[in-house]
Amino acid sequence: MNRRYFGTDGVRGATNTEPMTAETVLRLAMAAGQFFAPTVTRHRPTAVIGKDTRLSGYMLEPAMVAGFTSIGVDVVLVGPMPTPAVAMLTRSLRADLGVMLSASHNTHEDNGIKLFGPDGRKMTDENEARIEELMARPAQLAEPARLGRARRLDDARGRYIEIAKATFPKGLRLDGLKLVVDCAHGASYALAPRILFELGADVIPIGVEPDGFNINMDCGATAPEEMCRAVVEHGAHAGIALDGDGDRLAMADETGVLVDGDCILALIAASWQDDGRLGAGGVVGTGMSNLGLERYLSGRGLTLVRASIGDRYVLEAMRDGGYNLGGEQSGHIIMSEHATTGDGILAALQVLAVLLRSDRPFSRIARPYSPFPQVLRNVRCSAAGVLDAPAVEGAIREGESRLDGAGRILVRASGTEPLIRVMVEGEDAVVINAVADRIVETVSRIAGAPKRITA
């Protein structure tokens, strides 16, 4: 399916270049409003709009408001809020659609738009394609008397805080735990420390001084080194790192060693299995999920279902198979009992519950399996024609032959950036590095890319 604007996680791009211009965003709001409005019969259609802390949010938010109100859609503005909070509020307020203005883990130069239906779930590929079709047509503007109205929801943060705290097991508190929380100067900066504090933790907050430019800059889930150092420096029991829009989580044990999304998924899965809460006898991961995780779950009699990469594809597989837990190695953890998208704060609370009940240091429980060596490489280039090139296909086949059935290769185009991503996994670190280097060199040569990026 060829789409002009939408990628694997909404619309994303550099600010003030297509499609992240005020004009295009206005047209997108008109089209999204028109797509949902026909389903509304007993009330005026309503859209919820949240954003992260990027400077460009001040430009894109009023463009969305203008687009919606011009076709008769009312707007509720919630300000800087995590992506999962916007999804929750869309459903809680019985709105007809939700919008999150964020480029997630990217730096401030980029921004993006994530759309949610009235159920708080991200749009399907088919519905995004229909919205793109509407963008190409003249909008059906409202009569002057039927223009939409916009208002701010003053208690939006308080609503999410109470929802988040309610997901923590009854009878447990975080008293006695010292926690570092890195909010990436992003959408969770005013929420995550307060939630942890209200549950009893001694909180050391970092990454909580957004200035419009520093979101995700050398901090947060995609750059957790400062969080890991702070854990050791302050003698904390654990560290929590969120990304710019709060849907991704990385953690650190008390020694400052990183705990990735696969380990987080394993900890929650085992805990829920023991409590009889895990649905459908397994969890949903992706092609990036480590083989070590798959074998660990298998040893517990659980299945790992691999969905396409992207948290909405994980959610679709969860819904289709009756699973209530899924996630990605990158730290998107979806718990469908609590949220309709990845939620870093809620996932951290589940892990902290496991830590409290274990009565052991985090380092003793944080890695319940031995991961297979895994190499990740990125090549910055357009994917057009590259992945189908005979030389690239030949390099992949050659790599699979070298792995001899004891590993995996995944080569794909990023859905959010002009990158080709290469993952090689296997038992021998030397072999997988050689295989990855060979594939990256071939991709770079075919694409004419002068350099590669190591993830």
N, C-alpha and C positions, 0 to 999 in steps of 0.2 A: 504494500500500500504506500504510494508516494504522497507525502504530506509536505507542505511548504513551510509550515510554522511549527507544528508540534513535533517534539522528539519523544524519548522514552519517559520523560518526567516533565510534561508541559512544554511551554514555550520558553526558550532561554537564548540569551545572546548578550553582546557588549552593548552597554547603554548608549543610546542615540545612534545606533546603527540598526538596520533592519534585522529582526522584527521588533527590537526593543526601542521603538520610537513612540512618542506620545500619540501620533496619528494612527499608527497600526494598533496600538493598545486600545485606543478609543473604538476603532472598528471591531476589534476582538470582543470588547465589552458589549457592543451592540449585537453582534452575532450570537454571543453566548446567551444574552438576555432573550433574544428572539427564539433561540433553540428551546429554552426552558419555559418561556411564557405560555405557549399553547397548552401546557399541562396544568396551568393554574386556572381554576374556574370560580372559586369562592372568595378569593382575596387578591389583593394586588401582589404581583411577584416581588420577591425580596432577595437581595444578594448581600452576603456578608463579605467584607473585604478586610484582610489582615496583611501585615507586611513585616519584614525584618528591619534591620537598622541601617541599610544602605542609603546613602544620600539620594540616589535616584528614586527611592520610594516616594519622595516628595513630588516628583514629576509624574510618576506612573499612577499613583493613587488618585489624584484628581482627574486624570485621563479616563480611568475606569469609571469614576463617579459620573463624569460627563456622558460617557457612552451609555451607561445603564439608565440614568435619569432621562436621557433624551428619548428613550423608547418606552418610558413609563414604568421602569423598574425601581423600586425603593432600595435604598442602600443602608446597611448598618456597618459603621466603621469601628473596628476594634483596636486599631493601632498596632504597635509592635507585639506580635504574638507568635509562638511556635506554630509550625505547620499543623501538627496534630491538634493543637488547640483550636485553630480555625475550623478544621474538619468537625471537631466536637461541637463547636458553637453553631455551625451551620445546621447540624442535626437538632441540637437542643433548642434553638430559636425557631425551628420549623421553617427555615428559609428554603428557597427554591434552588439556590446554588451558593457555593462559597468560592472565594478567590484568595490565594496566598501569593503575595508579591515577594519573590525570593529566588535567588540563584543558589540556594542551599549552601554547599561547601565552597563555592567559588568566591574569589575576592571581590572587592567592591565595584570593580569596573563592569562586572556583569550583573544582570538581573534576570528575573524570570517570572512566569505566571503559571500557577498550578490551579486547576479548576476542580471543584468537588460538586457532586450532585446533592440532592436533598437528603440522601442517606449518609452523607459525609465521605463517600467513596470517590476516588479519583475517576476521571472520565475514561471510558473505553476508547480503543483506537477508532472504532466505527463512529462514535459520537464526536470525537475530535475531528474526524474527516468531515462530518456533516456541518460542524461549526465553521471549518475552513470554507466550505461551499457557500455558507451564508455570508462570510466576509467578502466574497467576490460579487455580491449582489447589493443593490441600493438598500439601505436600511429602511424599515417601516417606522418612521418617526411618529411620536405621540402628538396628539393635539395639545395646545398650550395648557388646557385645564387638566390634562392627564399626565403631565410630566411627573417623574419620580421625585421623591424627597430623600434627603440624606441626613442621618443622625449618628451621633457617637454613642457607643455602649460603654458607659463609665465603669461598670463593674465587671468588665470582661475578664480581667486578670483574676479577680476574686473567684469568679465562677470556675475557671480552670483549676485554680489552686485547690478548691474543695473537691473537684472531680478527681484530681491526681492523688490527693491524700486518701481518698476513699478506696483506691486500688491497693493500698498497702494493707497487709494482713491485719485483721483485728487482733488486738491484744499485744501487738508488737510496737515498740518505739525505737527510735535511733539513739536513745540516751546512752552516753558513753562512747559513741563513735565520733572520731574526728575525721572529717571528710574534706578533701579538696574538690571544688567544682569549677571547671573552666567552661564558661558560657560563650567563648569565641567572640566576645563583643557583639553578640547576635541577639536573636529574638527572645532567647530565654534568660537574658541577663537579669531581669527583675523578678523572675519566677522561680527558677531552680534553687537559688540559695534560700529563698523564703520557704519553699515547700520542705526542704531538708531541715531547716531550722525549726519550723513548726512541728515537725515530727520528732524533734528532740536532739538533732545532731549538733555538734560543734563544727561550724562551717567556715572553711577558708575559701572565699570566693576569688577567682581570678577571671580575666576576660570579661569584666562587667562594666567597662567604661567606653561604650560605643561613641564614636565621633563621626559616623557616616562613612569613614574610610578604612577603619581597622578591622572590620568583620573578617574572621577567618585568617587574619594576617599573623602567621607564626603562632597560632594558638588553636584551641578547639580539637575536635575529634580527628581532623585530618593533619594536625601538627601537634600531637599530644606531648611533645618532649617537655615543655614547660610544666605541664600538669604533673608529669612523672617526677620531675625534679622537686616540685613543691611538696609532693607527698613525702618524699624522703626528708626534705628540709624541715617540715613541720611535724614529722613523726606521726603522720596521719595513718588511719587504718585502711583507707582506700582513696582512689581518685576517680573522678567522673569528668569526662570531656564530651561536650555536645558540639554539634556543628552550628552554622549560622542560623538555620531555621529550626533547630531543635529536634529533628527527626532521626538523627544519627547519634550513636553512643560508642565511645571507647572508654575503657577503665584501666586502672593500674592497681596492682596489689601494694602492700605496705612497703615493699622493697623498691618500688618505682618501676617494676616490670609491667609492660603493657599486656592487657587482656583484650583480645579482638572480638568481633561479632560472633564468630563461630563458637568460641568458648562461652560467651554470654548465652548464646542459644542453647548450648549443651547444659549449662547450669540450670537454666529455667526449665528446660524439658525434663531433666531428671527430677527436679523438685516437684513439678506438676504431676509427673507420673507417680511419684511416691504418694502424692496427696489425692490421686484419683481424678485429677482435673484435666489431664492431657487428652485432647480429642483425637479420635480416629487412629490411635496407635502410632503416631509419628509426628513429624514436623515437616515444614516446607522450607527448602533452601534454594540455591541457584547453582548454575554451572561453576561458580567460583567457590562454593562451599568445599572445605577441605575433606579429602578422603579419610583423614583421621576422624573427623566428626561423623562421617557416615558409618565407619566401623565401630565407633563408640556407641552410637545409637543402636546399631544392629546387635551389639553385645547386650543391650538392655531390652532386646525384643522390639525395638522401634524402627520405623521406616523413615528414610530421608527421601522426600520427593523433590526433584530438581526442577524448578520453574525457570523461565527466561529471566535474565537479569533486569532488575527494576522492581521496586517494592510493590507497585500495583500489580505486576504479574505474579508476584508471590501471593498477594492477597487473593487474586483470582483463583490460583491453584488451591489456596486454603478453603475458599468458599466452595469450589467444585468438589473437593474431597472431604469436606467436613472437618478440616484441621482448625485448631484454634491458636496455633503458634507457628510462626515462620519468621524468616529473617535472612539477612545477607551478611557476608563476612565483613563488609564495610561498616556494619553496626546499625543498619535499619532492622529493628526488631518489632514485629507486628504481633500483638496479642488481641485477637478479635473480640475477646470478652470485654476489653477495655477501650479499644480504639480501632479506627478504620484505616490507619496509616502507621508508619513507623513512629515511635515516640520514645526519645532518648531518656526522658525523665522517668516515665513509667517503667521502662525496662531496667533502669538503674535501681529503682525501688524494689523490683522483684529480686534482683541479684543481692541487694543489701539484706533482704529478708532471708535468703539462703545463708548469707554470711552470719547473721545473728543466730540462726538456728544451729549452725554448725559449731559455734563456740570455739572456732579455730582461726588462726591468722588467714587472711585472704589468700596468701601465697600457697597455702596447703590445699585449697579447694579450687582455685581459679582456673586450673588447666586439667580437666578431668581426663584428657587423652593426649597422646603424643601426635602432633600434627605432622603430615607429610611435608617435606621441603617443597616450597612453592615460590616461583619466580614470577613477578609481574613487571611488564615493560609497556611503555606507551610510546607511540610514534605520532608526532604532531603532523597531521596531513589530512587531506580529504580522502574519504574512503572510496570515492567513485572509481569503480573499475579495478581497484587494487586487490580486494579480497578474492576476486574471481580470476586474477592473473595466473596463468599456468605456473610461473616460477614460484609464486607464493603457495599455491596448492601443492607444488612439488616439495617445497621446504617443509610444509606441515606433514606430508606423508613420510618424508625422510625422518622427521623428528619422532613421529609415532613408531616408526620402525626401530629407532634407537631405544625408545622407552620399552619396547617389547612387551606391551600389555601391562606394564607395572607403573602406569601413570596416565596423565591426561593433558591434552593441549586444547586451549580455547583461544581463538583469534576472532575478534569482533570489532565492529565500529562502535564508538561511544555514541550514546543517544543524546548527550548533553554538551559535548565539546568536539572540535575537529581533531579527534584522536582515533588511532587504531590501537586497541588494547590486546596485549599478548600475555597469556597465562600458561605456564608450564608447571606441572606438578608430578612428582615421582619420588622414588625411594632414594635416589642418588643425587645429591646436590650438585656435584660436578657435571653430571650428564644433563640435568635439567637446565643448568646455566648455559651450557654449550648449545643445547637445542633452542633455547630462547634467543641467544645471540644470533644464531643462524637465521631464524625466522625474522627477527627485527632487521637484520642487515638486508634481507631480501625485500621486505616491505619498504624499507627506506629507499632502496635503489629503484624499485618500481614506481614509488610515489614521488621520487625526486626530493625526498625530505633530507636536508643536510645534517640533521642531528636527531638523536633519540632522547627520550626522557625516561628515567628509571622511576617507577612508581614507588 
